[in-house]
């Protein structure tokens, strides 16, 4: 899914980060996930990355995903980038669980309390069940997957590695790494195609826009995990297991 697409906006390190945001405000979500706060003054992307100890190639790759461009890093990422990637993903988890999901649920409940049709109660139940599943997925990543990956990285710095990794591997993660975006399509279809009108135009629009914002960020989140993080961890495992 692409909420923003500008073929002329392919970000480079020389661009002022503030100018990039003026052209694509959705980049503010990416900055929050990286832990970068406003104001940005006149600093270029290269200057911001240097200040925040972020690999510029990693930052550019993420930024261009937010601009709707395909994943195409100019150089391979290193094992040391795993700290920035995991920090980014954990911050995005916080955004999902503490901000956007509660906001959507609140919007749904407001419509449920004021509207008379029974379909709205089904929407609320559907989203509550979905939210529970997502929380379980995020908790699994935070408590099992990410600590494992960080331990794995630490062991790449030690010869021989001291941790026994036979109990777990990234393959376990890939098996449980379900796409949590699909059910959002079902919910959007229900609201757009079948939910009866009841003088709720403003509420319905706000709900749909928040769902699209969530779906947009989740899509990039999944690309980062599938195309960047998991291959990097597979490479680490291969190196460690070969050296055992």
Beta strands, then each sheet from edge to edge (+ up, - down):
end
